[in-house]
Amino acid sequence: MEELQKIIIETLGSTNLTVIQEAISYLDTFPLEVIKEALVRTARKQKKWDYARGTLNNWIEDGLDTLEKIKANDLEFKSQSTVKEETEEERMARKLKELEGG
């Protein structure tokens, strides 16, 4: 618990007791490394505890309860996004070609 409190202070800059207690309650669901990952992602986006809580709740809904599952999900999401971007790029190239009379 002390380690989690330290991580909250380092990532969110918060010493709010309610935030700390709520984060501790997630230890019933996740290992510490998963909660830390949510806090680090929150800090990168310069958000507050509500964002971390939402991230953790989304992971619960998606059955992502280990860091390995979360990272695999990230890769899958990135892969789908890349495919979508490439498809959009191809569509734009086709439209441009059509406009040019090709």
N, C-alpha and C positions, 0 to 999 in steps of 0.2 A: 504494500500500500504506500509506503514511503517513496518507493521508486516511481510509482504512478503519479504521486503528488509532485515529485521533482520534474517529471516529464511534462505535466500540465503547466507548471510554472515556466519551464524552458520554451515550450511551444506556443502556448497561448498567453503567457504572461499573467496568468490568473491565479490568485490565491483564494478565490471565492469558494467557501466551504461547501455550498450547494453543488457547484460544478464538480468539485473533488469527490463528494459523496456519490453523485450520480455516475461519474466515471468509474468509481470503485465498484458500483453495482454491476457494471458490464463485465467485471471479472468472473461473474457467475456464468457468462455465456462465451467469453473469448479469453484466449491467453493474452498476457500483457503485451506481447509483440504486435498483436492485431490492434489493440487500443492505441498503442504508440503510433502505428501506421496511420490510423485515422487522425490522430492529433497532428502528426507531421504534415499530412495532406491539407489539413485545415489551416495550419500555419503558413504553408506555401501560398495559399489563396488569400491569406490575411483575413481569415474569417474568425468567428468566435465559436464557443462551445456548441451552440445550436447546430452549426454546420457539422461538427464532429458527431453529434448525437444522430443527426439525420443519416450520415454516412454509416454509422454503426447499425442503425435500424434497417437501412437498405441491405446491408450485408446479412443481417439476420433473415430478412425476407427472402434473400437470394440463396440462403444456405451456405454462405461463404464464412466459414468459422475458423479458417487457418490462413496464415500469410500465403501459403502456396496456392490455395484456391483463389485468393484475392488477386494474386499476381497473374495467375492463369486467366482469370476473368478479364483483367486489364488487357492482356495480350489479345484475347478474343475480341474485345470491344475495339481495340486499336485496329485490328485486322479488318473488322467489318467497316470501320470508318474509312480506312484506306481504300477499300474496294469501292465504297460509295463515292468517295472523292474522285477516283479514277473514272468511274462510270459517268459522273457529272462532267468531268473534263472531256471525255470522249464525246458526250452529247454536245457540248459547246463547240468542239472542233467540227462535228458534223454539221451543226447549224451554220457555222461560219462558212464552211465549204458550200453549203446550199445557197447562202446569200451571195457568194462569189460566182455562182452560176455553175458549180461543179456538181 
